[in-house]
Amino acid sequence: MLHLIAVACLLAYAALLGTASLDLPGRLLGGVPVLEIRSLGGAWSAATGILLRIGLLWLRAAPLGALAVFALPDRDTRLSRLVRVALPATAVALLLLYLALSARTGWTRPGPFELILPGIGVVLNVWAGLA
């Protein structure tokens, strides 16, 4: 029963990820004009804005990994957990991430750089979900 709840949550979160409701406005992260990067404070502000954006991209896609792990039944040995839980969970979560990102852009293929940062979040959370 718990696996079915995890599958329902996984599909619901993938559908939510396919909408623009989780996107933050660009100015909310403190966009810095290029001319202000010349100073140390401006460079610090730009660096923290970029790191915050990367962290938010990881966190936005991370629940897909954990929910995909919880949707599959647990295994006894490490090798069977790797083969029968981690690899399918990663594949399903990355496929749902791809579909959600393509749905947000009007069903066009997302580029590889649009998939890298959220994909890292998915993989890290699959690993965390196995713990």
C-alpha positions as CSV (number, residue, x, y, z in Angstrom):
1,M,0.0,0.0,0.0
2,L,2.8,2.3,0.8
3,H,4.4,1.8,-2.6
4,L,1.2,2.8,-4.3
5,I,1.1,6.1,-2.3
6,A,4.7,6.7,-3.3
7,V,3.8,6.1,-7.0
8,A,0.9,8.5,-6.8
9,C,3.1,11.1,-5.1
10,L,5.8,10.6,-7.7
11,L,3.4,11.1,-10.6
12,A,1.7,14.1,-8.9
13,Y,5.1,15.8,-8.3
14,A,6.2,15.1,-11.9
15,A,3.0,16.8,-13.1
16,L,3.6,19.7,-10.7
17,L,7.2,19.9,-12.0
18,G,5.8,20.1,-15.5
19,T,4.1,23.4,-14.7
20,A,5.7,26.8,-14.1
21,S,4.5,27.0,-10.6
22,L,7.8,26.0,-9.0
23,D,9.9,28.5,-11.1
24,L,11.2,31.5,-9.2
25,P,11.3,34.9,-10.9
26,G,14.8,35.8,-12.0
27,R,15.0,39.0,-9.9
28,L,14.0,37.2,-6.7
29,L,17.5,35.6,-6.7
30,G,19.1,39.0,-6.8
31,G,20.2,39.5,-10.4
32,V,23.3,41.6,-10.6
33,P,24.1,44.0,-13.5
34,V,27.3,43.1,-15.3
35,L,29.0,46.4,-14.5
36,E,28.7,45.7,-10.7
37,I,30.7,42.5,-10.9
38,R,33.9,44.7,-11.1
39,S,33.7,45.2,-7.3
40,L,34.2,42.5,-4.7
41,G,30.7,43.0,-3.3
42,G,29.2,42.7,-6.8
43,A,31.2,39.6,-7.6
44,W,30.1,38.1,-4.2
45,S,26.5,38.9,-5.0
46,A,26.7,37.4,-8.4
47,A,28.4,34.2,-7.1
48,T,25.8,33.7,-4.3
49,G,23.0,34.3,-6.8
50,I,24.4,31.6,-9.1
51,L,25.0,29.1,-6.2
52,L,21.5,29.7,-4.9
53,R,20.0,29.1,-8.4
54,I,22.0,25.9,-8.7
55,G,20.9,24.7,-5.3
56,L,17.2,25.5,-6.1
57,L,17.5,23.5,-9.3
58,W,18.8,20.6,-7.4
59,L,16.2,20.8,-4.7
60,R,13.3,21.2,-7.2
61,A,14.0,17.9,-8.9
62,A,15.3,16.0,-5.9
63,P,12.0,14.6,-4.7
64,L,11.7,12.6,-7.9
65,G,14.6,10.5,-6.9
66,A,13.4,9.7,-3.3
67,L,9.9,9.0,-4.4
68,A,11.1,6.7,-7.2
69,V,13.1,4.7,-4.6
70,F,10.1,4.5,-2.2
71,A,7.9,3.4,-5.0
72,L,9.9,0.2,-5.5
73,P,10.0,-2.7,-3.0
74,D,13.1,-3.0,-0.9
75,R,15.7,-5.7,-1.4
76,D,18.0,-7.6,1.0
77,T,21.5,-7.5,-0.5
78,R,23.4,-4.5,-1.7
79,L,23.8,-5.8,-5.2
80,S,20.1,-6.6,-5.6
81,R,19.3,-3.1,-4.2
82,L,21.6,-1.6,-6.8
83,V,20.2,-3.6,-9.7
84,R,16.5,-3.8,-8.8
85,V,16.0,-0.5,-6.9
86,A,18.6,2.1,-7.6
87,L,19.0,1.7,-11.4
88,P,15.2,1.5,-12.2
89,A,14.5,4.3,-9.8
90,T,17.1,6.5,-11.4
91,A,15.9,5.7,-14.9
92,V,12.2,6.4,-14.0
93,A,13.0,9.6,-12.2
94,L,15.2,10.9,-15.0
95,L,12.5,10.0,-17.6
96,L,9.9,11.8,-15.6
97,L,12.2,14.8,-15.2
98,Y,12.7,14.8,-19.0
99,L,9.0,14.7,-19.6
100,A,8.3,17.4,-17.1
101,L,10.9,19.7,-18.5
102,S,9.7,19.1,-22.1
103,A,6.1,19.7,-21.0
104,R,7.1,23.1,-19.5
105,T,8.6,24.2,-22.8
106,G,5.7,23.2,-25.0
107,W,6.8,19.6,-25.7
108,T,10.1,20.5,-27.2
109,R,13.2,18.6,-26.2
110,P,15.1,20.2,-23.3
111,G,18.8,20.8,-23.9
112,P,21.5,18.8,-22.1
113,F,22.4,21.8,-19.9
114,E,18.8,22.1,-18.8
115,L,18.9,18.4,-17.6
116,I,22.3,18.3,-15.9
117,L,21.7,20.2,-12.7
118,P,18.2,18.8,-12.0
119,G,19.6,15.4,-13.0
120,I,22.3,15.7,-10.3
121,G,19.6,16.4,-7.8
122,V,17.7,13.3,-8.8
123,V,20.7,11.1,-8.6
124,L,21.8,12.5,-5.2
125,N,18.3,11.9,-3.8
126,V,18.1,8.4,-5.2
127,W,21.3,7.7,-3.3
128,A,19.8,9.4,-0.2
129,G,16.6,7.4,-0.5
130,L,18.5,4.2,-0.5
131,A,20.1,5.0,2.9
